[in-house]
Amino acid sequence: SRLKTSLGFTRAHDFHSTRRSLITCLERAGVPELEAGRAVGHKVKTITYGLYSSGSTVEKLRPIINRAYYDIPQHLFE
């Protein structure tokens, strides 16, 4: 929390705001909801994957997360 504040972020920026941003980026990148949900740690509520599967692997989830693209204006880096 102190690090976040020292970087200029407010209480409006929390874990869930970061998660919402990532999920929005994944949706805009065309990532199917099941894959996006798995990538952010949501439980699957189906019998096949939710009950019987042990889940995905990091190797499988990495390319999904890498599809997230944050459109940050260039002037913020100058």
C-alpha positions as CSV (number, residue, x, y, z in Angstrom):
1,S,0.0,0.0,0.0
2,R,2.8,2.4,0.8
3,L,4.6,1.6,-2.5
4,K,1.3,2.2,-4.4
5,T,0.8,5.6,-2.6
6,S,4.5,6.6,-3.2
7,L,3.9,6.0,-7.0
8,G,1.0,8.5,-7.0
9,F,-1.9,6.0,-6.9
10,T,-4.9,6.6,-4.7
11,R,-7.4,4.4,-2.9
12,A,-9.3,4.1,-6.1
13,H,-6.5,1.9,-7.4
14,D,-6.7,-1.4,-5.7
15,F,-6.3,-5.1,-6.5
16,H,-9.8,-5.2,-8.1
17,S,-9.2,-2.2,-10.3
18,T,-6.1,-3.8,-11.6
19,R,-8.0,-7.1,-12.2
20,R,-10.8,-5.2,-14.0
21,S,-8.3,-3.5,-16.3
22,L,-6.6,-6.8,-17.1
23,I,-10.0,-8.5,-17.8
24,T,-11.1,-5.6,-20.0
25,C,-7.8,-5.9,-22.0
26,L,-8.3,-9.6,-22.4
27,E,-11.8,-9.2,-23.7
28,R,-10.7,-6.5,-26.2
29,A,-8.0,-8.8,-27.4
30,G,-10.6,-11.5,-28.2
31,V,-9.6,-13.9,-25.5
32,P,-12.5,-16.4,-24.8
33,E,-14.1,-15.9,-21.4
34,L,-13.2,-19.4,-20.1
35,E,-9.5,-18.7,-20.9
36,A,-9.6,-15.2,-19.4
37,G,-11.3,-16.5,-16.3
38,R,-8.8,-19.2,-15.8
39,A,-5.9,-16.7,-16.3
40,V,-7.2,-14.5,-13.5
41,G,-8.0,-17.3,-11.1
42,H,-11.8,-17.6,-11.4
43,K,-13.3,-20.9,-10.6
44,V,-15.0,-22.7,-13.5
45,K,-18.6,-23.8,-12.7
46,T,-19.0,-26.6,-15.1
47,I,-19.0,-30.3,-14.3
48,T,-16.2,-31.2,-16.8
49,Y,-13.7,-28.4,-16.1
50,G,-14.9,-27.1,-12.7
51,L,-15.3,-30.5,-11.0
52,Y,-13.0,-32.9,-12.7
53,S,-10.1,-30.7,-14.1
54,S,-7.1,-29.8,-12.0
55,G,-6.8,-26.6,-14.0
56,S,-4.4,-25.2,-16.5
57,T,-0.7,-24.8,-16.4
58,V,1.4,-21.6,-16.3
59,E,2.8,-22.5,-19.7
60,K,-0.8,-22.6,-21.1
61,L,-1.9,-19.4,-19.3
62,R,1.2,-17.2,-20.1
63,P,0.3,-16.7,-23.8
64,I,-3.3,-15.7,-22.7
65,I,-2.0,-13.0,-20.3
66,N,0.5,-11.8,-22.9
67,R,-2.4,-11.0,-25.2
68,A,-3.4,-8.1,-22.9
69,Y,-2.4,-4.8,-24.3
70,Y,-2.6,-1.5,-22.4
71,D,-2.9,1.4,-24.7
72,I,-0.8,3.9,-22.8
73,P,-0.2,7.3,-24.4
74,Q,3.4,7.8,-25.4
75,H,3.7,11.2,-23.8
76,L,3.5,9.5,-20.4
77,F,6.9,8.0,-21.0
78,E,8.6,11.3,-21.9
